[in-house]
Amino acid sequence: LANAAGWIFTEMGRQPWVVAPNPDGLPEVRLLTRDAVSAAVSAPMAITTLVGFTLIYGALMVVELKLLKRYVMAGPEAVMPHDPAGGPPDGDAGGRGGGSGEGPSDDREAALLAFAY
C-alpha cells in the first residue's frame, strides 16, 4: 500500500512533465504528458493488451491456488515423514553431517530436497 501510494504521489507531483527539463542542460529537452501519448496505439489495442495480461495472470493465480491447496491438503507428512515411535528417522543419530553418504538417511535427505531441483 505504501509503495503504491508513493508511486501515485510521485507521478502526481511531476505533472505536467513526463521528462522534466534539466536545469543545467538545454531548456528544449522536456516532454509534457500531452505530447507523450502515442498516436499508434488505439483504444482497442490497449484494451486487448489489458485483457490479455489479466487473463494470463488470472490463469497463473488459479494454478498457484490449486497447487497451494494440493500441498496443504497433503499435509506435512507427504513431505516430511517421521518415525511413529518418536525416534530419529532411519536409525540416524541426528544432527548435521551424521550420515555416511550411503545410508538411508542420505536418501531421505535427498527426497526431502527433491522439490528444489
N, C-alpha and C positions, 0 to 999 in steps of 0.2 A: 504494500500500500504506500509506504513511504517512497519507494523507488518510483512508482507511477506518479505520485504527487510531485516529486522533484522534477521528473521529466516534463510534466504538464506545465509547471511554473516556469521552467527554463524556456520551453517553447513559447509560452505566452509573453515572457519578458523580452524576447528578442524580436518580436513583431514590430514592424512590418518587414524585417530583414530575414532572408534565408542565409545569405552570407553578408555579414556586417562589413562596412567599409573599414579598411585598415588605416588607422590614424597616422601611421608612419609611411604608408605607401601611396599608391595612386588613388585619388578620390573616385575615379571612374570604376574601380573594382568593387562592385556591390551587386547584390541580387535581391530584388524585392519579391515577396511571396506571390504577388500577382503575375510577375514575369517567370516564376518557376513552374507554373502549371504547364504540363505537356499537352500540346495540341494533337500529338499522335496517339494518345491513349483516350479512347472513348469511354463513356459511362458503362456500356455493356461489357467492354473488356475488363474494366475494373471490377465490376460485379462478378463476372465469371471467375476472375482470379480469387476474389474474396471467398466465393462459394467453394471453389476448388480446394483452397487451403483449409477451409473449415471442414470439408468432408475428409480430407486426408488426416488432419489432426483429430477429428472425431473418431475415425476408424482406429487410429493409434490408441486413443483413450479406451475404446472398447476392448481392444486386445490387452492392454495393460490391466484393466479391471478384471477381465476373465482370468488372466494369469495370476493376479493377486488373489482372487477368490480360490483358484485351484490350490495355490500354496497354503493359504490359510486353512482351507478345509482338510488338506492332507495332514496338517499339524506338524509339530516339531519331530515326531517320531519318523516321518518319512525322510528327514534329512539327518537327524542325529539319533540313531538307535542306541539304546542303553541296555545294560545288563539288568534283568529283573531282580537279581539278588542284591544289587546295590554296589557290587564290587567294581573294580576297574574293568573296562571292556577288553575282551580277548586276552585276559591274563597279563595285561600290561601293568607295569608298576606305576604308571602315570608320570606326569611331568614332561618337560620338553627334552627331546634328544634321547628318550629312553628306548627307542626302537633300534633293532639291529640293522634295519634296512631291508630285511627279507621276511619279516614276520607278518602275522595277520593284522597287527595294529597299523603297520605301514599301509596295508591295503585299505584299511578303514579310513585312514587319514586321506589317502588319495581319493576315495569315494566321496568323502565329505567335501573335498575341494573340487570335485569334477565339474561343478557348475561354472567355475571360474575360467575354464579353458575352452 
